[in-house]
Each structure stands twice: as C-alpha cells, then as structure tokens.
Amino acid sequence: MKANRVTRAAAIASLIGVSYWPVTAQPVQIRTAPRPVMPNPYAPQRDMQQPQTAQYSALEFYIKTGADDLRVNSTAFADVNFKDGSNQHCSFKTNGDDAWGNDSPKTLECHLDRPRTYDELRSARIWITKQDVINFLWGPDNWNINDIKVTAKDTASHVQTCVWESKGDPLIRLTGLTPKFAVEDYDTDC
C-alpha cells in the first residue's frame, strides 16, 4: 500500500509540474582544463622589476628625425641629471657634422662616468638639447623628433633594458624658442 501511495504521489506531482525524486544523486564534479603544453606568448606579462644589483655602464639613444632635419650648423646633446646631484653630458652631433636628414634614424651611445642602477637611470632627468650656430641665410634651425628610445646597457655582460621610449609625429619640435625638452615629460612605452 505504501508503494501505491508513492506511485500516486509521483503521478500527481508530474501532472502539476513538480518533480519528486529522492535526493540520492551524486554531487556535481568540477573539472578544470588541463595545463597547457606551452605558455601562451600573447598572454599579459608581469611587470618585471629590474634588480637593484644590476649596474649599467652606458646609455644608448635611438633618435629618429621627423619631417624637419637637424642641419650641419646645429649641435645636439643630452644632459642626464641624477638625483644625487651629479650630471652626465652625452654629445650626439657637433657643429659641422653631417646633417641628420628628414626621417633619418640615429643610434648613439654615451658611456657613463660610473656604473648606475636601473632605478638611478629611471629617476634621472634627461634633457635633449639642440643648439644653433646662426646662419643668416637660413635662420635658426628647427628639428622634429619622431621617436626616442633610451636604453641602459651593461657593455661587459651585454645586458640592456629600456629606460624610456616614446613616439609621435612629431613627438617634439625643437626650435629657437624651445631648444630642449625633458624626456620624462612624455609618457613612456617601456
């Protein structure tokens, strides 16, 4: 009689849309995907902090001139002002050197007076400057810079890391009124 009541209750429950089954089902298993065979090269990368112990002996400057050249009668250089008050002068082009034509890339290396850590280089103020020897036929020189990348290099171990990089069209236009700029004033792509 008891089995008859259970059968009748199940039939009534199915007619009114209620399911009645004893709770004896197995718990749902949660499955995870297997580990990949190789890492995804396009996955987001962690921000790798440079170790404090790494010492860099040189700075490499990659500079790409834009649509306005740097003339023969102009000089170009960088001044690196460190937080400890010391300075490093890096000469790129002197008066009389070949002009840097429109859309021309230049890679220039500046050896530091002593090795520096990544943090020292990253916190330094780097000024890129253009100076003219006034030519009355041409007037003051203007210089468009489209790309700049500053790389810290350890020349002994060949280790290098980006300190600062930015691009534009132009990134900066140096003129007689604005002959220099600090690279840190622009966002970096490093």
Backbone torsions as a table, in degrees:
resi	resn	phi	psi	omega
1	MET	NA	-35.0	179.4
2	LYS	-66.2	-37.5	179.0
3	ALA	-66.2	-34.7	179.1
4	ASN	-66.0	-39.1	178.9
5	ARG	-66.6	-40.4	179.5
6	VAL	-65.6	-41.9	179.9
7	THR	-65.4	-42.9	179.3
8	ARG	-65.7	-38.6	178.9
9	ALA	-66.1	-38.6	178.5
10	ALA	-67.5	-38.5	179.7
11	ALA	-66.6	-43.8	178.8
12	ILE	-64.9	-42.6	-179.9
13	ALA	-62.4	-38.0	-179.7
14	SER	-71.0	-28.9	178.1
15	LEU	-71.5	-35.8	-178.7
16	ILE	-94.5	3.4	174.2
17	GLY	88.3	16.2	177.1
18	VAL	-105.5	131.6	178.3
19	SER	-96.1	137.2	-178.5
20	TYR	-129.3	105.4	176.4
21	TRP	-138.1	145.1	178.3
22	PRO	-61.7	146.4	-177.6
23	VAL	-87.3	83.4	177.6
24	THR	-130.3	14.5	-178.2
25	ALA	-70.8	152.3	177.5
26	GLN	-71.4	147.1	176.9
27	PRO	-66.5	150.0	-179.1
28	VAL	-69.7	132.6	178.2
29	GLN	-89.3	134.1	177.1
30	ILE	-95.0	122.8	-178.7
31	ARG	-111.3	144.5	176.9
32	THR	-114.5	157.1	178.8
33	ALA	-69.1	149.1	177.9
34	PRO	-67.6	157.6	178.1
35	ARG	-63.1	143.0	180.0
36	PRO	-66.8	151.7	178.8
37	VAL	-69.9	-39.5	176.2
38	MET	-137.0	152.0	-178.2
39	PRO	-68.8	150.1	177.8
40	ASN	-73.2	118.2	-179.1
41	PRO	-70.0	-15.0	-178.7
42	TYR	-99.2	4.3	179.3
43	ALA	-68.5	149.6	177.4
44	PRO	-57.5	139.4	-178.1
45	GLN	-99.2	147.8	175.0
46	ARG	-71.2	148.8	175.6
47	ASP	-73.5	107.4	-177.1
48	MET	-83.9	120.0	176.7
49	GLN	-83.2	137.5	179.2
50	GLN	-75.2	137.3	-180.0
51	PRO	-66.7	144.4	-179.9
52	GLN	-63.6	-24.4	-175.0
53	THR	-79.7	-18.9	-179.2
54	ALA	-65.8	133.6	-180.0
55	GLN	-118.6	133.1	-178.4
56	TYR	-114.6	133.7	-174.5
57	SER	-104.0	-5.8	-178.3
58	ALA	-152.0	157.7	171.0
59	LEU	-115.8	135.4	174.7
60	GLU	-109.8	128.9	179.2
61	PHE	-109.6	120.9	170.5
62	TYR	-103.5	120.7	-178.2
63	ILE	-128.6	126.3	176.0
64	LYS	-112.1	118.4	177.5
65	THR	-70.7	144.2	179.5
66	GLY	-92.5	-138.4	-173.7
67	ALA	-82.5	2.1	176.0
68	ASP	-131.9	118.8	-170.9
69	ASP	-74.2	172.7	172.0
70	LEU	-107.0	114.7	-170.8
71	ARG	-73.3	169.9	178.3
72	VAL	-59.7	-37.0	-175.0
73	ASN	-88.4	19.9	178.7
74	SER	-115.7	154.0	172.4
75	THR	-116.0	155.3	177.7
76	ALA	-141.6	140.8	-179.8
77	PHE	-159.5	169.6	174.4
78	ALA	-123.0	142.5	170.8
79	ASP	-117.4	124.9	-179.8
80	VAL	-106.7	115.3	-179.3
81	ASN	-104.4	111.6	-177.9
82	PHE	-85.3	157.2	-179.1
83	LYS	-61.4	-27.6	-179.1
84	ASP	-79.1	2.8	177.7
85	GLY	95.2	-9.4	178.6
86	SER	-82.1	159.0	-177.8
87	ASN	-130.4	153.0	175.7
88	GLN	-131.7	126.5	178.5
89	HIS	-100.0	131.6	179.7
90	CYS	-124.3	110.8	-178.9
91	SER	-85.9	130.6	179.5
92	PHE	-103.9	-50.9	-174.3
93	LYS	-145.1	133.0	177.0
94	THR	-107.4	163.3	178.9
95	ASN	-57.9	128.2	-179.5
96	GLY	100.2	-19.7	174.0
97	ASP	-64.6	159.9	178.2
98	ASP	-54.2	146.3	176.8
99	ALA	-66.2	153.3	172.1
100	TRP	-96.8	103.9	-174.5
101	GLY	-66.1	167.2	177.4
102	ASN	-55.7	138.6	177.1
103	ASP	57.7	29.7	180.0
104	SER	-100.2	133.2	176.3
105	PRO	-91.4	145.2	175.8
106	LYS	-134.0	137.6	173.8
107	THR	-118.6	120.9	-173.7
108	LEU	-128.4	137.6	-179.0
109	GLU	-110.3	138.4	179.2
110	CYS	-124.1	115.8	179.0
111	HIS	-81.5	129.6	-178.2
112	LEU	-77.9	151.3	-179.7
113	ASP	-67.3	-24.6	173.8
114	ARG	-154.5	154.0	179.6
115	PRO	-61.0	145.6	-178.8
116	ARG	-129.2	152.2	175.4
117	THR	-80.0	165.4	177.5
118	TYR	-59.9	-43.1	-179.3
119	ASP	-62.8	-38.2	177.2
120	GLU	-63.5	-42.3	-179.7
121	LEU	-70.0	-40.1	-177.7
122	ARG	-68.5	-31.0	-178.2
123	SER	-91.1	-5.3	179.2
124	ALA	-72.7	155.0	175.6
125	ARG	-97.5	117.2	-176.8
126	ILE	-108.8	116.6	179.7
127	TRP	-104.2	128.0	172.2
128	ILE	-101.4	126.9	-173.4
129	THR	-128.5	143.5	173.7
130	LYS	-121.0	132.1	175.7
131	GLN	-126.7	144.6	-178.6
132	ASP	-109.1	146.9	160.1
133	VAL	-99.7	111.0	-171.1
134	ILE	-60.6	126.3	174.8
135	ASN	-111.2	117.2	-174.3
136	PHE	-68.8	-15.6	176.3
137	LEU	-78.5	-37.4	-175.3
138	TRP	-103.5	-27.0	-173.8
139	GLY	82.8	-174.3	-178.2
140	PRO	-66.6	149.2	-178.9
141	ASP	-84.9	138.9	169.9
142	ASN	-110.4	148.8	-176.4
143	TRP	-139.8	119.6	174.3
144	ASN	-91.9	130.4	174.9
145	ILE	-114.3	121.2	-179.9
146	ASN	-94.3	-38.7	-177.7
147	ASP	-134.3	140.6	170.1
148	ILE	-140.7	134.4	172.9
149	LYS	-135.1	129.5	177.2
150	VAL	-111.8	122.3	-177.1
151	THR	-119.8	132.6	174.1
152	ALA	-84.6	134.2	-177.4
153	LYS	-130.6	139.6	167.4
154	ASP	-104.4	105.1	-173.1
155	THR	-67.2	-24.2	179.9
156	ALA	-75.6	-45.9	-176.6
157	SER	-98.4	-3.7	-179.8
158	HIS	63.5	23.6	175.3
159	VAL	-84.3	138.2	177.1
160	GLN	-145.2	151.3	178.7
161	THR	-149.5	148.7	-178.4
162	CYS	-72.6	131.4	175.9
163	VAL	-98.9	-42.7	-178.0
164	TRP	-160.3	140.9	177.6
165	GLU	-154.0	139.1	175.5
166	SER	-157.2	155.7	-178.5
167	LYS	-136.5	155.6	176.0
168	GLY	-168.6	-179.8	179.4
169	ASP	-138.2	75.7	-6.5
170	PRO	-85.5	162.0	171.7
171	LEU	-69.2	-45.0	179.0
172	ILE	-150.8	146.8	174.5
173	ARG	-117.7	113.1	178.4
174	LEU	-90.4	131.0	-176.8
175	THR	-131.2	-174.6	174.7
176	GLY	-65.2	-30.2	179.9
177	LEU	-87.1	-27.9	178.3
178	THR	-126.0	79.4	-173.9
179	PRO	-85.6	-5.7	-178.6
180	LYS	-150.6	162.0	175.4
181	PHE	-152.3	155.7	177.6
182	ALA	-97.3	126.6	-176.3
183	VAL	-62.8	-28.3	-178.2
184	GLU	-69.4	-13.7	179.0
185	ASP	-74.7	-5.9	-179.3
186	TYR	-117.6	150.0	178.9
187	ASP	-63.6	147.6	-179.8
188	THR	-105.0	149.2	176.2
189	ASP	-100.6	6.0	179.5
190	CYS	-70.4	NA	NA
